[in-house]
Amino acid sequence: MAGREELPLLPSGEKCRASRGDEGVAEGPMTKPPSSDPPGHLLPAGEKRERALPPREVTPFLDFVQALRRHGFPVSPDQTETFLAAITLLGPGSMEHIRRAAIATLAPSIDRMGAFDALFRAAFHGEAQPAALSHPDDEETVVNDRGAEEEQGEVPIEQEEGGARASALERLSARELGATDLSLASFRRQLADRLPRRRSFRHLRVRSNGAIDLRRSLRDIIRAEGDMPVPHLRRRQDIARRPLLFIDISGSMSGHTDDLLALAHATVQAVPGTEVFTIGTRLSRITTPLRLRDRETALARVADAVDDWNGGTRIGPALKAFLAIPRFAAMARGALVVIASDGLERGGHEEFESAMRRLSGLSHRITLATPLAGDPRFRPQTAALGAVLPWLDDLVDGSSVQAIGRFMLTLDREAPRAAQVWKEKTHAAGH
């Protein structure tokens, strides 16, 4: 067109200059700044780009979550993401909207709402943090999920006080798990077939004894122009229920730790989907290292992943921390929960009882295997065992791996509740 100067097309990625000269590049609002690396540049092996910081608008909310964790509120990464998503969806018009979103997604316990509100006001209203919330000498129990695909981080949990043999003192220590000659080959072969089963939501294609698979059948009818002599059938798959193991690694259980971890490794190898946690002064998920086929290598990885070997005992707070993380609590739904512990909880047993009550409601079956039950004179007469007994399906001998293994191979059989069994034993002993 006359009077109009035609500009040449620029190669892909090259920015248009303000004029035909070399005065510089005029960058518009949508133009990205040029990268310091040349095109096609690859970083050296092992070198990573610096991770981008979160937007400034998100920083106050993340600081609030960190403040909650520092003061004993168990907040998982999933809950943090949900909290931010709730604020985005609500488009809050006031601080009260943010507070309600925080309560709905971060789920603080009712008895700690006062501390939650004080931290909220300190984070968003600039009020001074009450001194009562900060106790630098307090010990904390943390959740350790180092082997997970998504890093969980550390969630501080309040500790319990008191006790005789068990200790609430957190003592971090390393441990070298010794090689054991324990043979569990027979246990591994039989376990998957001896567990109770449930109907999965997945379907299997079958030739008989199934329901009509309408989708596949209609697709073939259309493909065959209306002719299909035999319809396709399917039925829901039956799978073994998930074993969920909690292993007490406190000082009072140190003589059983190696064999219990060997049993946990055999269970993980035998039943896909098994989850294993250690409980002491911390809650540690050790499922990932136990998936290694070689037992010695797997146990060596476990020894590196756990920090609180032979320490104190915080069974109630550890189980409460497990249930406070939605991703973990979902593992207990319909599961076969086996807790290998002496049950020597220090101080008050309220948290222990509360956690067992909730686990009983989530799981298919919940068992406490205690070495103390190996003694014929044993009776569940301590305050903690008496409080959790009504919520147990089984209270069995945990003095040896063979005893626990024999019990696990009978999990598909119906049995009376633990309270009834021990009531009859106590009555029989009295006569």
Sequence and secondary structure as in RCSB ss.txt:
>XXXX:A:sequence
MAGREELPLLPSGEKCRASRGDEGVAEGPMTKPPSSDPPGHLLPAGEKRERALPPREVTPFLDFVQALRRHGFPV
SPDQTETFLAAITLLGPGSMEHIRRAAIATLAPSIDRMGAFDALFRAAFHGEAQPAALSHPDDEETVVNDRGAEE
EQGEVPIEQEEGGARASALERLSARELGATDLSLASFRRQLADRLPRRRSFRHLRVRSNGAIDLRRSLRDIIRAE
GDMPVPHLRRRQDIARRPLLFIDISGSMSGHTDDLLALAHATVQAVPGTEVFTIGTRLSRITTPLRLRDRETALA
RVADAVDDWNGGTRIGPALKAFLAIPRFAAMARGALVVIASDGLERGGHEEFESAMRRLSGLSHRITLATPLAGD
PRFRPQTAALGAVLPWLDDLVDGSSVQAIGRFMLTLDREAPRAAQVWKEKTHAAGH
>XXXX:A:secstr
 TT        TT   BSSSSSS B   TT     SS TT    TT         TTTHHHHHHHHHHHHTT   
 HHHHHHHHHHHHHH  SSHHHHHHHHHHHH   GGGHHHHHHHHHHHHT     GGG  TT   B EE TTSSS
      B      SSS      B           HHHHHHHHHHS EEEEEEEEEESSSSEE HHHHHHHHHHTT
T  SS  EEEEEEEE  EEEEEE SGGGGGGHHHHHHHHHHHHHHSTT EEEEESSSEEE HHHHTSSSHHHHHH
HHHHH  BTT    HHHHHHHHHHSHHHHGGGTT EEEEES     S  HHHHHHHHHHHHHSSEEEEEEGGGGS
TT    SHHHHHHGGG SEEEE SSHHHHHHHHTTTTS    HHHHHHHHHHHHH 
